[in-house]
Amino acid sequence: MQKNFQRRIVKTDDGSHTLELVGMDEHYHSTFGAVQESRHVFIQHGLLALSGKNAVVNILEIGFGTGLNALLTLLEAEKAKQQVVYHALEPFPLQREEYELLNYPALMKKEGLQQTFINFHESEWDNDIEISPGFTLRKKSSGLGEANLPANFFHLVYFDAFGPDTQPELWTQPMFEKLFLAMTAGGILTTYCAKGSVRRAMKASGLAVEKLPGPPGKREMTRAVKR
């Protein structure tokens, strides 16, 4: 995927924003509801599935994007008093004029959340940054293929890259094998994608794959576990 694309903000059915890749029929989140989708796929079937199992949860997000998944994770972690170290790969970071207009903090109506959201995007790359007590962010401006990942480290992977039609190179057996090695035993990978070829690539990498009901507007999603 080349970097010379344009983005524009669009409102989804639950009132929250997403970004559209102009002329590419691709969005950062579901047009049926950006916040609904993120909560369903990554919080309910990812973070909450690990609830109470680890003193510190190491998360890897493939595609930091708008920062919505990180923001929802922060709010849930604060509520549960769960410590999180959040690693994110993002080769196409948003510009200030884009992330400042996203309406997630306003919808969640928590004092100070707008500044926290800005801090997500403006925090230094390639360094551990404490966003709030118990939540550390480390962003890397590279894709999964170039990233050096520690072995047996991540308890949870949010696989939120653009879809297989847009970034086919990411949804392959070698990439899932790389993630398999980086995940702890019992680690979870969760994604909105339910494509058969993607599930087969996950299984071939050694992951145990299950179909789950999808968020509004989507019949299924996928969760995989390193047994």
C-alpha positions as CSV (number, residue, x, y, z in Angstrom):
1,M,0.0,0.0,0.0
2,Q,1.4,3.4,-1.0
3,K,1.4,6.4,1.2
4,N,0.0,8.9,-1.3
5,F,-3.6,8.6,-0.4
6,Q,-6.1,11.1,0.9
7,R,-8.4,10.7,4.0
8,R,-11.6,12.3,5.0
9,I,-13.7,12.2,8.2
10,V,-17.1,10.6,7.9
11,K,-19.7,10.0,10.6
12,T,-20.8,6.4,11.2
13,D,-24.2,5.1,12.3
14,D,-23.5,5.3,16.0
15,G,-22.5,9.0,15.7
16,S,-18.8,8.4,16.0
17,H,-16.2,9.3,13.3
18,T,-14.1,7.1,11.1
19,L,-11.7,8.0,8.3
20,E,-12.3,7.0,4.7
21,L,-9.5,6.4,2.2
22,V,-10.7,8.5,-0.7
23,G,-11.3,6.5,-3.8
24,M,-10.3,3.2,-2.3
25,D,-13.6,2.0,-0.7
26,E,-11.7,1.5,2.6
27,H,-12.4,2.9,6.1
28,Y,-10.5,2.8,9.4
29,H,-13.6,1.6,11.2
30,S,-17.0,0.2,10.4
31,T,-19.5,2.7,8.9
32,F,-22.2,0.9,10.9
33,G,-20.6,2.3,14.1
34,A,-16.9,2.9,14.8
35,V,-17.1,2.9,18.6
36,Q,-19.5,-0.1,18.6
37,E,-17.2,-2.1,16.4
38,S,-14.0,-1.4,18.4
39,R,-15.8,-2.2,21.7
40,H,-17.2,-5.4,20.4
41,V,-14.1,-6.7,18.5
42,F,-11.2,-5.5,20.7
43,I,-12.5,-4.8,24.1
44,Q,-15.3,-7.4,24.6
45,H,-13.6,-10.2,22.8
46,G,-10.0,-9.2,23.5
47,L,-9.2,-7.3,26.6
48,L,-12.1,-8.5,28.7
49,A,-11.4,-12.1,27.8
50,L,-8.0,-11.6,29.6
51,S,-9.6,-9.9,32.6
52,G,-7.7,-10.6,35.8
53,K,-5.3,-13.1,34.3
54,N,-2.2,-10.9,34.2
55,A,-0.8,-8.2,36.5
56,V,0.3,-6.3,33.4
57,V,-1.3,-6.9,30.0
58,N,1.1,-6.4,27.0
59,I,-0.9,-5.4,23.9
60,L,0.2,-5.1,20.3
61,E,-2.0,-3.2,17.9
62,I,-1.4,-3.6,14.2
63,G,-2.6,-0.3,12.8
64,F,-2.8,2.4,15.5
65,G,-4.8,4.5,13.1
66,T,-7.3,6.9,14.7
67,G,-6.3,5.9,18.3
68,L,-9.8,4.7,19.1
69,N,-8.8,1.2,20.2
70,A,-6.1,2.6,22.4
71,L,-8.5,5.1,23.9
72,L,-11.2,2.5,24.7
73,T,-8.5,0.2,26.2
74,L,-7.3,3.0,28.4
75,L,-10.8,3.7,29.7
76,E,-11.5,0.0,30.4
77,A,-8.1,-0.5,32.0
78,E,-8.7,2.4,34.3
79,K,-12.1,1.1,35.3
80,A,-10.6,-2.4,36.0
81,K,-7.4,-1.0,37.6
82,Q,-5.5,-3.1,35.0
83,Q,-1.9,-2.1,34.1
84,V,-1.3,-2.0,30.3
85,V,1.7,-1.7,28.2
86,Y,0.4,-0.8,24.7
87,H,2.6,-1.3,21.7
88,A,1.3,0.1,18.3
89,L,2.6,-0.2,14.8
90,E,1.5,2.6,12.4
91,P,3.3,3.3,9.1
92,F,0.7,5.9,8.1
93,P,0.2,8.2,11.1
94,L,-2.6,10.8,11.1
95,Q,-1.9,14.5,10.8
96,R,-2.8,17.0,13.6
97,E,-5.6,18.5,11.5
98,E,-7.2,15.0,11.3
99,Y,-7.0,13.6,14.8
100,E,-8.0,16.9,16.4
101,L,-11.4,16.7,14.6
102,L,-12.2,13.1,15.7
103,N,-15.1,13.1,18.1
104,Y,-14.4,10.1,20.3
105,P,-13.4,12.1,23.5
106,A,-16.5,14.3,23.2
107,L,-18.8,11.2,22.9
108,M,-17.3,9.6,25.9
109,K,-17.8,12.7,28.1
110,K,-14.9,12.3,30.5
111,E,-13.0,15.3,31.8
112,G,-9.6,15.6,30.3
113,L,-10.1,12.9,27.7
114,Q,-9.5,15.2,24.8
115,Q,-6.0,16.0,26.0
116,T,-5.3,12.4,26.6
117,F,-6.4,11.6,23.1
118,I,-4.1,14.3,21.7
119,N,-1.3,12.9,23.8
120,F,-1.8,9.5,22.2
121,H,-1.1,11.0,18.8
122,E,1.6,13.5,19.8
123,S,3.6,11.2,22.1
124,E,7.2,10.5,21.0
125,W,7.7,7.5,18.7
126,D,9.9,4.6,19.7
127,N,9.9,5.4,23.4
128,D,7.8,4.2,26.4
129,I,5.4,7.1,27.3
130,E,3.3,7.0,30.4
131,I,-0.1,8.3,29.2
132,S,-1.7,7.8,32.6
133,P,-0.8,5.9,35.7
134,G,-0.8,2.2,34.7
135,F,-1.0,2.8,31.0
136,T,2.2,3.0,28.9
137,L,2.2,3.6,25.2
138,R,5.0,2.7,22.8
139,K,4.4,3.6,19.1
140,K,6.6,2.5,16.2
141,S,6.2,4.1,12.8
142,S,6.6,0.9,10.8
143,G,4.5,-2.0,9.5
144,L,4.4,-5.5,10.8
145,G,6.7,-6.8,8.1
146,E,9.6,-4.5,9.3
147,A,9.0,-4.6,13.0
148,N,11.2,-6.5,15.4
149,L,8.9,-8.2,17.9
150,P,10.0,-9.7,21.2
151,A,9.3,-13.4,21.6
152,N,6.6,-14.7,24.0
153,F,5.7,-11.2,25.1
154,F,2.2,-10.1,24.0
155,H,-0.9,-11.3,25.8
156,L,-3.2,-9.6,23.3
157,V,-3.0,-8.6,19.7
158,Y,-5.4,-6.2,18.1
159,F,-5.2,-7.0,14.4
160,D,-6.8,-3.8,12.9
161,A,-4.9,-3.3,9.7
162,F,-6.7,-2.3,6.5
163,G,-8.6,-5.2,5.0
164,P,-7.1,-8.0,2.8
165,D,-8.1,-6.3,-0.4
166,T,-6.1,-3.1,0.6
167,Q,-3.2,-4.7,2.4
168,P,-3.1,-8.3,1.3
169,E,0.5,-8.7,2.4
170,L,-0.4,-8.5,6.1
171,W,-3.1,-11.2,6.1
172,T,-0.7,-14.1,5.3
173,Q,0.7,-17.1,7.0
174,P,4.2,-15.6,7.5
175,M,2.7,-12.6,9.2
176,F,0.6,-14.7,11.6
177,E,3.6,-17.0,12.2
178,K,5.5,-13.8,13.3
179,L,2.7,-12.9,15.6
180,F,2.5,-16.5,17.0
181,L,6.1,-16.3,18.1
182,A,5.6,-12.9,19.7
183,M,2.5,-14.0,21.7
184,T,2.5,-15.7,25.1
185,A,1.0,-19.1,25.6
186,G,-2.7,-18.4,25.9
187,G,-2.4,-15.1,24.1
188,I,-5.3,-13.8,22.1
189,L,-5.4,-12.3,18.6
190,T,-8.7,-10.6,17.7
191,T,-9.8,-9.0,14.4
192,Y,-12.9,-7.8,12.6
193,C,-11.9,-9.8,9.5
194,A,-13.8,-13.1,9.0
195,K,-12.4,-14.0,5.5
196,G,-11.9,-17.8,5.0
197,S,-8.4,-17.4,3.6
198,V,-7.4,-15.3,6.6
199,R,-8.6,-18.0,9.0
200,R,-6.8,-20.7,7.1
201,A,-3.5,-18.6,7.3
202,M,-4.0,-18.2,11.0
203,K,-4.5,-22.0,11.5
204,A,-1.5,-22.8,9.4
205,S,0.6,-20.5,11.7
206,G,-0.4,-22.6,14.7
207,L,-3.2,-20.5,16.1
208,A,-6.5,-22.0,17.3
209,V,-9.2,-20.1,15.5
210,E,-12.8,-19.5,16.4
211,K,-15.7,-17.6,14.7
212,L,-17.6,-15.2,16.9
213,P,-20.7,-13.0,16.2
214,G,-19.6,-9.8,14.6
215,P,-20.4,-6.2,15.6
216,P,-23.5,-4.4,14.2
217,G,-23.5,-4.7,10.4
218,K,-21.2,-7.7,10.2
219,R,-22.2,-11.3,10.6
220,E,-18.9,-12.7,12.0
221,M,-15.5,-11.8,13.4
222,T,-12.4,-13.9,14.3
223,R,-10.5,-14.6,17.5
224,A,-7.4,-16.8,17.6
225,V,-5.5,-18.2,20.6
226,K,-2.0,-19.5,21.0
227,R,-2.6,-22.8,22.7
